[in-house]
Amino acid sequence: MVESYLFQINNRIRSLEELKGRIKLTKEEEEAFKKVSKVYPFAITPHYLSLMERDEPNDPIRLMVIPKREELNPEVQRGGEEDPFKEEGDIPHMTHRYPDRLLIRVSNFCPVYCRYCMRKRIFKGKEGAISYKELKRILDYLKRREEVREVILSGGEPFVLSNQKLEFILREIRKIKHVEIIRFSTKMPALAPQRFFDQKLLEILEKYSPIYINTHFNHPREISEQSEEALEKLLRRGIPLNNQAVLLKGINDEPQVQLQLSRKLLKAKVRPYYLFFCDPIKGAMHFRTSLEKGLEILEFMRGKISGLGIPRYALDLPGGKGKVFLSPQNLIKKRGKDYYFKAFNGEVVKVSLQ
Ligand SMILES: *Cc1c(COP(=O)(O)O)cnc(C)c1O
């Protein structure tokens, strides 16, 4: 039963009483829970909860999901916005930022409320799947936009949809010839990996190939044995896996943690794709690090892990201007035709170019 993902969804822990039965909360956490969960609700799957240490307030999984009073502190949240990237446009559930890629939020529901969620605004709204009418409108738009080669299915969480709904969406997209690839963005391999033990779902994903899946692991502790099993099942169906992590203060902003995360991902054959600088989301500003932090981490990783394990450090520009990538500065100075580079071990090396 615990092996079924519906068990995970239907037995989510939502109330303070239930949570207190599972982990030991501090007084402050209990106070914060009462106030904060009225604005930004709390929910967690039994699987994800089982990854937490019972008595450790600084447990990284705990810090990602247990409400904190900072979420409602106007001082701390200054500068944060509900939708800084203007994702919500004229057509609901859709963001068309880059000409060739279209993002659809096929579900407004996620089984776990991560406190740093970039779509924290969704916590407050109506939960559920996209309606048939809304989907139809997006598909009509997609048909007309021949420059779109990739559709990204996101949420909420896309894999909370039934197999039937997912297949319907995939079938409709595949009828549109200019769409070459479909990508899912999901946190399910961390939250309820049992979703991918479902043979029927795996068959559907294989049938509508090429499908890519972007996972969302921020900390090595989120990658459980069940997660690894789920990832393996997806890979066997020919689905390339890439991970998107967010840099979170006090959770994964230690270089060693990112190194361990990348190592664990590579062993599971998941390529670390992005490390995001934490977005300026109202209610999640206390998770932000300095911008330089990510650069320090990448610099640390160089020479300690395969290049396959080093993600791109990305920053989302405000107002929906897209992502930019930041990398440590290796070109130190230039004198005439001489270029001075910093090697991975810190040595300065001169390259003379004609
Ligand atoms: C991030 C994002 C994408 C995909 O960007 P990639 O760099 O291809 O991963 C597409 N659409 C929107 C709206 C996005 O925010």
The ligand as a Gaussian input file, in Angstrom:
#p B3LYP/6-31G(d) Opt

LIG

0 1
 C       12.928000      28.129000     -17.608000
 C       11.858000      28.245000     -18.589000
 C       11.896000      27.529000     -19.796000
 C       12.999000      26.550000     -20.141000
 O       14.264000      27.089000     -20.148000
 P       15.521000      26.146000     -20.439000
 O       16.679000      27.079000     -20.318000
 O       15.332000      25.604000     -21.824000
 O       15.524000      25.044000     -19.434000
 C       10.887000      27.735000     -20.691000
 N        9.856000      28.554000     -20.431000
 C        9.787000      29.244000     -19.285000
 C        8.642000      30.145000     -19.062000
 C       10.770000      29.104000     -18.320000
 O       10.681000      29.779000     -17.164000

